[in-house]
Amino acid sequence: MTRIPNAPDYVEGVINLRGQVTTIINLGRRLGFMGEGKEKGEKEGKRIIVVEYEGTPVGMLVDNVRDVKRLSSDAMEELPLMISKNLKGEFLRSVGKIGEELILIVDLNKILSNCERSSEVLKNKK
């Protein structure tokens, strides 16, 4: 992974993914979970989830991936008011329900476009 000078602290850098330069965002750091888990320099055991944002692939560095599921809009509900008003709730979109399991759904647009500098990093690499 190649670091990007003067990038926000949650931008880990860029990688070559199947011939395309792809920005890697540390999702935990972006969501404000700075002190949890491994130290900044340790990437061992982490996974990258690749999503498409404005036609560009973006990798999200996460601690682990338990499962990948599709949810219909019927299986999603609005966030409880106490969560949506919380500072960290700003990046959450809704709550998904699969049986008795509840899943917090993040809002990729807010995560990737909320900061002007992150948008600049994504656009400058094209």
N, C-alpha and C positions, 0 to 999 in steps of 0.2 A: 504494500500500500504506500502511495506517495502522499506525504502531507502537503497541505496548501497553506503557504504563508499568509498570515493575517486573517485566516478564516475563523468563524465563530468556534468556540471550544467544542461544540457538539458535532462539528464536521471533522470526521476522522481523516479524510483524504479522498483520493481517487484510486480506482483500480481499473485494469483492463478486463472487461467482462465480454468474452466472445468478440473481441475486436473493437469494442466500444468503450470509451472512457466513461466510467460510472462513479458518481459521487457517493461516498459512504457517510451516512449520518449515524451517530450514536444515539439511538432512540431513548435510552434511559437518561442520558445527559440532557437531551432535548426536552424531555418531560420534567426535568428538574430533580432527578434521582441521583445527584452527583455523588453522595457519600456512600451509596449502597453498592454491594457487590465488590467486584475486583477493582484494583487500582487502574488509573488511566492507561498505563503502558501495557497492561496485561490483556491480551486478546484471546488467549488460549481457551478453547471450549466454547467460544461465542459463535453465533450463526449470523448470516446475512440474509435478510428477506428482501427480495428485489421487487419493487413496485414501479409502475409507470406514472410519472407526473408530468403533465403538459407535454406528452409525447417523448419524454426522456426517461430512461431507466434510472432509478435511485435505489441504492442499497441501504437498508436499515440494520445496523448492528444491534443484535439482541442477545440476551443471556442464553436463551434456549427456545426451541419451537416444540410444543407438545403435540399439536395437531393442526391440520388445515381443514376448515369447514366452510361450507357455503350457507348463508342465512338468507331467508326471504325477508322482505320488509315486514311481513306479518309477525315474524319472530323477534322484532325489535321494538323497544319502548323508549320513550323519552327518559333522559337522566333524571333521577330525583333532584329536587331543587337544591338540597344541601351540597350535592356533588357538583352540579353545574355552576354554582356560585363560588365554589372553591377555586383558588388560583390554578391548581393542577387540573381542575375540571375543564379548563378552557380548551384543552386538546381532545376532549372526549366528545363523541357524537351521540351515542345511545347505548342502551344495554340490550344485548341479545340473549334470548332464552332458547336453550336446547334441553328439553326435558326439565330437570330440576337445576341444571347448571346455568349460571349467569356469566356472561362474557362482556367485558367493557370494549366497546367499539371506538377506536380512535378516529379522528377526523384528519385524514392525510392532507387536505388543503390547508388546515390551520397549522399542522406540524411543519409543512414544507414552505408555506408562504407567509407565515406570521412575522418573520424577521426579514427585513430588506436585504441584509447581507447574505442570508441563505439563498434568496432569489438570485442575487448577483453571482454567487458561486455557481449555481446551477446553469445560469445563462452563459456565463463566461467560458464554460467548458465545451460548449457546442461548437 
